[in-house]
Amino acid sequence: MKNNLALVISDYYKDITDGLVAGFNSVIHKDFHVDTFYVTGAWEIIYKINSLTDQYDKFVAIGAIVKGETDHYEFISSGVANGLIDLTIHRNIYISNCVLNVHNIQDARNRAENNDKNKGLESAKAINNLFS
């Protein structure tokens, strides 16, 4: 399990998450064995990670939550962040949180572009620094 890593990706905003995954893949250390799992929305990331904790102890949660006209954004953003923290504490696992919480889709695109501000790239760097 030492070098196994699970990417759990919400593909609701596929163009955004594809950019985050590309950033992650560009710098993750070659010694990691990375398995990828897809879910439909950010909320489902928590369940999927929880279901994989017997097989992995390192995860990257990738997704995007974009503010709309209702309070839904607030509840989902808070619920996902709290769920990931709870899993980290109660399951003794590491989760690099690469779920974007943004006010508009352009903010998400800016964080998923092929540049040094790519949040997927930052997630991989965090894992490399902690576990390589």
C-alpha positions as CSV (number, residue, x, y, z in Angstrom):
1,M,0.0,0.0,0.0
2,K,3.0,2.3,0.5
3,N,3.2,3.7,-3.0
4,N,-0.4,3.1,-4.1
5,L,-2.5,6.2,-4.7
6,A,-6.1,6.6,-5.7
7,L,-7.3,9.6,-7.8
8,V,-11.0,10.1,-7.2
9,I,-12.4,12.4,-9.8
10,S,-15.8,14.0,-10.2
11,D,-16.3,14.5,-13.9
12,Y,-19.3,16.8,-13.6
13,Y,-17.1,19.6,-15.0
14,K,-15.0,17.3,-17.2
15,D,-13.0,20.0,-19.0
16,I,-11.9,21.4,-15.6
17,T,-11.1,18.1,-14.0
18,D,-9.2,17.0,-17.1
19,G,-6.9,20.0,-16.7
20,L,-6.4,19.2,-13.0
21,V,-5.6,15.6,-13.8
22,A,-3.1,16.7,-16.4
23,G,-1.4,19.0,-13.9
24,F,-1.3,16.1,-11.4
25,N,0.2,13.7,-13.9
26,S,2.8,16.1,-15.0
27,V,4.7,16.1,-11.7
28,I,3.6,13.0,-9.6
29,H,6.7,11.0,-8.7
30,K,7.1,7.9,-11.0
31,D,7.4,5.6,-8.0
32,F,3.7,6.0,-7.2
33,H,1.2,3.5,-8.7
34,V,-1.9,5.6,-9.4
35,D,-5.4,4.1,-9.9
36,T,-8.2,6.4,-11.2
37,F,-11.8,6.3,-10.2
38,Y,-14.6,8.5,-11.5
39,V,-17.8,9.6,-9.8
40,T,-20.5,11.9,-11.1
41,G,-20.3,14.8,-8.7
42,A,-18.2,16.2,-5.9
43,W,-20.6,14.9,-3.2
44,E,-19.9,11.3,-4.4
45,I,-16.1,11.7,-3.9
46,I,-16.5,11.2,-0.1
47,Y,-18.4,7.9,-0.5
48,K,-15.9,6.6,-3.1
49,I,-12.8,7.4,-1.0
50,N,-14.5,5.8,2.1
51,S,-15.1,2.6,0.1
52,L,-11.5,2.4,-1.0
53,T,-9.7,2.9,2.4
54,D,-9.0,-0.8,2.8
55,Q,-6.9,-0.7,-0.5
56,Y,-5.3,2.8,-0.3
57,D,-4.0,5.2,2.3
58,K,-3.3,8.1,-0.1
59,F,-5.9,9.9,-2.2
60,V,-6.4,12.9,-4.4
61,A,-9.9,14.2,-4.5
62,I,-10.4,16.1,-7.8
63,G,-13.5,18.1,-8.7
64,A,-15.1,21.5,-9.1
65,I,-18.0,23.1,-7.3
66,V,-19.2,26.3,-9.0
67,K,-21.5,28.8,-7.4
68,G,-24.9,29.1,-8.9
69,E,-28.1,31.0,-8.1
70,T,-29.0,28.9,-5.0
71,D,-27.5,28.0,-1.7
72,H,-26.6,24.5,-3.0
73,Y,-23.0,25.6,-3.5
74,E,-22.6,26.5,0.1
75,F,-23.9,23.2,1.4
76,I,-22.0,21.0,-1.0
77,S,-18.7,22.9,-0.6
78,S,-18.9,22.7,3.2
79,G,-20.1,19.1,3.2
80,V,-17.3,17.9,0.9
81,A,-14.6,19.7,2.8
82,N,-15.9,18.4,6.1
83,G,-16.3,14.9,4.8
84,L,-12.7,14.8,3.5
85,I,-11.4,16.1,6.8
86,D,-13.5,13.5,8.7
87,L,-12.2,10.7,6.5
88,T,-8.6,11.8,7.0
89,I,-9.0,11.8,10.8
90,H,-11.2,8.7,11.3
91,R,-9.6,6.5,8.6
92,N,-6.0,7.6,9.2
93,I,-5.5,8.3,5.5
94,Y,-4.0,11.3,3.5
95,I,-6.3,13.1,1.1
96,S,-5.0,15.9,-1.1
97,N,-8.0,18.1,-1.6
98,C,-8.1,19.3,-5.2
99,V,-11.8,20.1,-5.2
100,L,-12.2,23.6,-6.5
101,N,-14.8,25.8,-4.8
102,V,-15.2,28.8,-7.1
103,H,-17.7,31.6,-7.8
104,N,-17.7,31.1,-11.6
105,I,-16.4,28.7,-14.2
106,Q,-13.6,31.1,-15.3
107,D,-12.1,30.9,-11.8
108,A,-12.1,27.1,-12.2
109,R,-10.5,27.3,-15.7
110,N,-7.8,29.6,-14.3
111,R,-6.9,26.9,-11.7
112,A,-6.9,24.1,-14.2
113,E,-4.8,25.6,-16.9
114,N,-1.5,24.3,-18.0
115,N,0.6,26.6,-15.8
116,D,2.2,26.8,-12.4
117,K,-1.1,27.7,-10.7
118,N,-2.7,24.4,-11.7
119,K,-4.2,23.0,-8.5
120,G,-3.7,19.4,-9.7
121,L,0.0,20.1,-10.0
122,E,0.0,21.5,-6.5
123,S,-1.7,18.3,-5.2
124,A,1.0,16.1,-6.8
125,K,3.7,18.3,-5.3
126,A,2.2,17.9,-1.8
127,I,2.2,14.1,-2.2
128,N,5.7,14.0,-3.6
129,N,7.0,16.1,-0.7
130,L,5.2,14.0,2.0
131,F,5.7,10.5,0.7
132,S,8.7,10.4,-1.8
